Amino acid sequence: MREKRRGMATIQFANPPQIYAWAAVGGKKESQGPLSHAFDMLFPDTMCGEKTWEQAEMHLQKCAIYTAANKCDMPVERLDLLMSGDLLGQCAASGYTARGCKVPYAGLYGACSTMAESLALASCMVDGGFVETVCACASSHFCTAERQYRFPLAYGGQRTPTAQWTTTGAGACILGPAKDGASVRVTHATLGKVQDYGITDANNMGAAMAPAAHDTIRTLLSDTGTHPEDYDGIYTGDLGEVGSRLLCELFERDGIDLTQVHQDCGTMLFDSHQDAHAGASGCGCSASVLCAVLLDELLEGKQKRIVFAGTGALMSPTTVQQGESVPGICHAVVLESGKGTN
């Protein structure tokens, strides 16, 4: 048991799972952003051809899962497990999507950290020999999130400068035992602890999540005996502009310069002219950036080793209305390129 543990909270996989295939799906705003060329599928309208926004999010997730499965010639019904999550109450988008997949399903909720959480737990299942193939997936939709967490869209409320724009998108990965060298593998996972620094502004999630990102990434570095410069990139998702600055400031207090390798999925997905304020957010943000860009760069050898650290704000509409502070969480996985190895 302990031979797979490093330090306080990091898992080192004895047989690092391979990510066979992945897919990223986005909506209208994502199609206008700087990463639009990298998506597998983009929809020109928020309804995605469906009758409701919730059904649209289910469609996004379904498209991501089936596209990823098709890429590795894996019929979805042959998956041993689907692990997915979203921002809706009771993970409704994921549950209803799983209804049509006809495979064992484990619903996850880590807010915007869900994609990293699903990758970490899916890798544990594969490394432990409990499943042969598993799909890790996460999604979000701007309109469903606004309806649940904020105001009706027709209300036209003013957004604060610290607010982030929920991504309309989904990402999915198919994992299994390693088969060949030219691949992407999950070598480590660090499951984070909930951190709460008393932030009560639900429109400033970056500030609420930054301490969690700092704690988890610092734990991963300490547990593995590595330094920021040992990685081609440390990608958080999604702190946005505000949280990213705070994260680098927290590491600066530790005497560590994170600025040379840190990027945030929330600042990568949209351009400044798209009026996303502090950047993108939502489960689909880090999931789509990972599956549209980061995994391809690892597969091609443009990056050799990265940290993918998903961050989430664990509030609910009710707790916000009650004046509760916003707890943050961060889960991280280390992804390595197998290009050029045996």
FENGILIN-V993110 format. One record per residue. N is the residue number from 0. RES is the residue in one letter. SS is DSSP state (a for helix, b for strand, c for the rest). PHI is phi in whole degrees, 0 to 359 (* if undefined). Layout:
BEGIN
N_RES_SS_PHI ; N_RES_SS_PHI
END
This chain:
BEGIN
0_M_c_* ; 1_R_a_290 ; 2_E_a_293 ; 3_K_a_264 ; 4_R_b_256 ; 5_R_b_238 ; 6_G_c_64 ; 7_M_c_281 ; 8_A_c_212 ; 9_T_b_253 ; 10_I_b_261 ; 11_Q_b_252 ; 12_F_b_286 ; 13_A_b_293 ; 14_N_b_234 ; 15_P_b_308 ; 16_P_b_297 ; 17_Q_b_259 ; 18_I_b_268 ; 19_Y_b_289 ; 20_A_b_201 ; 21_W_b_207 ; 22_A_b_209 ; 23_A_b_236 ; 24_V_b_233 ; 25_G_b_221 ; 26_G_c_250 ; 27_K_a_295 ; 28_K_a_296 ; 29_E_a_293 ; 30_S_a_289 ; 31_Q_c_260 ; 32_G_c_267 ; 33_P_c_289 ; 34_L_c_254 ; 35_S_a_302 ; 36_H_a_295 ; 37_A_a_265 ; 38_F_c_286 ; 39_D_c_284 ; 40_M_b_207 ; 41_L_b_227 ; 42_F_c_253 ; 43_P_c_280 ; 44_D_c_219 ; 45_T_c_290 ; 46_M_c_277 ; 47_C_c_52 ; 48_G_c_80 ; 49_E_c_254 ; 50_K_c_272 ; 51_T_c_226 ; 52_W_a_295 ; 53_E_a_296 ; 54_Q_a_295 ; 55_A_a_297 ; 56_E_a_294 ; 57_M_a_300 ; 58_H_a_294 ; 59_L_a_302 ; 60_Q_a_293 ; 61_K_a_299 ; 62_C_a_298 ; 63_A_a_295 ; 64_I_a_297 ; 65_Y_a_290 ; 66_T_a_292 ; 67_A_a_297 ; 68_A_a_297 ; 69_N_a_296 ; 70_K_a_297 ; 71_C_c_249 ; 72_D_c_52 ; 73_M_c_246 ; 74_P_c_304 ; 75_V_a_305 ; 76_E_a_293 ; 77_R_a_266 ; 78_L_c_295 ; 79_D_c_280 ; 80_L_b_197 ; 81_L_b_245 ; 82_M_b_239 ; 83_S_b_212 ; 84_G_b_201 ; 85_D_c_204 ; 86_L_c_263 ; 87_L_c_287 ; 88_G_a_304 ; 89_Q_a_61 ; 90_C_a_48 ; 91_A_a_298 ; 92_A_a_299 ; 93_S_a_289 ; 94_G_a_296 ; 95_Y_a_289 ; 96_T_a_293 ; 97_A_a_298 ; 98_R_a_305 ; 99_G_a_269 ; 100_C_a_274 ; 101_K_c_60 ; 102_V_c_228 ; 103_P_c_306 ; 104_Y_b_227 ; 105_A_b_236 ; 106_G_b_278 ; 107_L_c_236 ; 108_Y_c_225 ; 109_G_c_228 ; 110_A_a_54 ; 111_C_a_287 ; 112_S_a_271 ; 113_T_a_300 ; 114_M_a_295 ; 115_A_a_293 ; 116_E_a_297 ; 117_S_a_294 ; 118_L_a_296 ; 119_A_a_297 ; 120_L_a_288 ; 121_A_a_297 ; 122_S_a_295 ; 123_C_a_298 ; 124_M_a_295 ; 125_V_a_287 ; 126_D_a_297 ; 127_G_c_281 ; 128_G_c_80 ; 129_F_c_278 ; 130_V_c_222 ; 131_E_c_267 ; 132_T_b_227 ; 133_V_b_217 ; 134_C_b_253 ; 135_A_b_254 ; 136_C_b_212 ; 137_A_b_207 ; 138_S_b_212 ; 139_S_b_204 ; 140_H_c_212 ; 141_F_a_306 ; 142_C_a_288 ; 143_T_a_292 ; 144_A_a_291 ; 145_E_a_298 ; 146_R_a_296 ; 147_Q_a_278 ; 148_Y_a_258 ; 149_R_c_233 ; 150_F_c_236 ; 151_P_c_303 ; 152_L_a_302 ; 153_A_a_292 ; 154_Y_a_295 ; 155_G_c_68 ; 156_G_c_294 ; 157_Q_c_285 ; 158_R_c_268 ; 159_T_c_284 ; 160_P_c_300 ; 161_T_c_275 ; 162_A_c_289 ; 163_Q_c_242 ; 164_W_b_260 ; 165_T_b_296 ; 166_T_c_291 ; 167_T_c_262 ; 168_G_b_183 ; 169_A_b_207 ; 170_G_b_223 ; 171_A_b_218 ; 172_C_b_232 ; 173_I_b_254 ; 174_L_b_245 ; 175_G_b_191 ; 176_P_c_299 ; 177_A_c_298 ; 178_K_c_240 ; 179_D_c_212 ; 180_G_c_283 ; 181_A_c_280 ; 182_S_c_209 ; 183_V_b_246 ; 184_R_b_233 ; 185_V_b_263 ; 186_T_b_261 ; 187_H_b_217 ; 188_A_b_216 ; 189_T_b_238 ; 190_L_c_273 ; 191_G_c_273 ; 192_K_c_257 ; 193_V_c_291 ; 194_Q_b_240 ; 195_D_c_220 ; 196_Y_c_259 ; 197_G_c_82 ; 198_I_c_287 ; 199_T_c_250 ; 200_D_c_274 ; 201_A_c_290 ; 202_N_c_265 ; 203_N_c_229 ; 204_M_a_292 ; 205_G_a_301 ; 206_A_a_294 ; 207_A_a_290 ; 208_M_a_268 ; 209_A_a_304 ; 210_P_a_299 ; 211_A_a_292 ; 212_A_a_297 ; 213_H_a_299 ; 214_D_a_295 ; 215_T_a_291 ; 216_I_a_294 ; 217_R_a_297 ; 218_T_a_296 ; 219_L_a_300 ; 220_L_a_297 ; 221_S_a_294 ; 222_D_a_296 ; 223_T_a_264 ; 224_G_c_66 ; 225_T_c_248 ; 226_H_c_232 ; 227_P_a_309 ; 228_E_a_289 ; 229_D_a_281 ; 230_Y_c_241 ; 231_D_c_287 ; 232_G_b_194 ; 233_I_b_242 ; 234_Y_b_255 ; 235_T_b_264 ; 236_G_b_195 ; 237_D_c_215 ; 238_L_c_279 ; 239_G_a_70 ; 240_E_a_293 ; 241_V_a_293 ; 242_G_a_294 ; 243_S_a_296 ; 244_R_a_298 ; 245_L_a_296 ; 246_L_a_300 ; 247_C_a_295 ; 248_E_a_293 ; 249_L_a_296 ; 250_F_a_290 ; 251_E_a_298 ; 252_R_a_296 ; 253_D_c_276 ; 254_G_c_80 ; 255_I_c_242 ; 256_D_c_267 ; 257_L_c_265 ; 258_T_c_296 ; 259_Q_c_287 ; 260_V_c_238 ; 261_H_b_274 ; 262_Q_b_222 ; 263_D_b_239 ; 264_C_a_301 ; 265_G_a_292 ; 266_T_a_262 ; 267_M_a_269 ; 268_L_c_285 ; 269_F_c_241 ; 270_D_c_270 ; 271_S_a_297 ; 272_H_a_286 ; 273_Q_a_273 ; 274_D_c_58 ; 275_A_c_267 ; 276_H_c_59 ; 277_A_c_277 ; 278_G_c_125 ; 279_A_b_270 ; 280_S_b_210 ; 281_G_c_96 ; 282_C_a_305 ; 283_G_a_286 ; 284_C_a_292 ; 285_S_a_295 ; 286_A_a_297 ; 287_S_a_285 ; 288_V_a_295 ; 289_L_a_301 ; 290_C_a_276 ; 291_A_a_271 ; 292_V_a_235 ; 293_L_a_296 ; 294_L_a_292 ; 295_D_a_297 ; 296_E_a_294 ; 297_L_a_292 ; 298_L_a_299 ; 299_E_c_278 ; 300_G_c_83 ; 301_K_c_292 ; 302_Q_c_232 ; 303_K_c_260 ; 304_R_b_208 ; 305_I_b_226 ; 306_V_b_253 ; 307_F_b_250 ; 308_A_b_243 ; 309_G_b_278 ; 310_T_b_241 ; 311_G_b_220 ; 312_A_b_258 ; 313_L_c_265 ; 314_M_c_268 ; 315_S_c_231 ; 316_P_a_305 ; 317_T_a_291 ; 318_T_a_295 ; 319_V_a_296 ; 320_Q_a_294 ; 321_Q_c_274 ; 322_G_c_83 ; 323_E_c_292 ; 324_S_c_285 ; 325_V_c_254 ; 326_P_c_288 ; 327_G_b_241 ; 328_I_b_220 ; 329_C_b_216 ; 330_H_b_241 ; 331_A_b_227 ; 332_V_b_231 ; 333_V_b_260 ; 334_L_b_247 ; 335_E_b_235 ; 336_S_b_280 ; 337_G_c_263 ; 338_K_c_296 ; 339_G_c_88 ; 340_T_c_249 ; 341_N_c_264
END
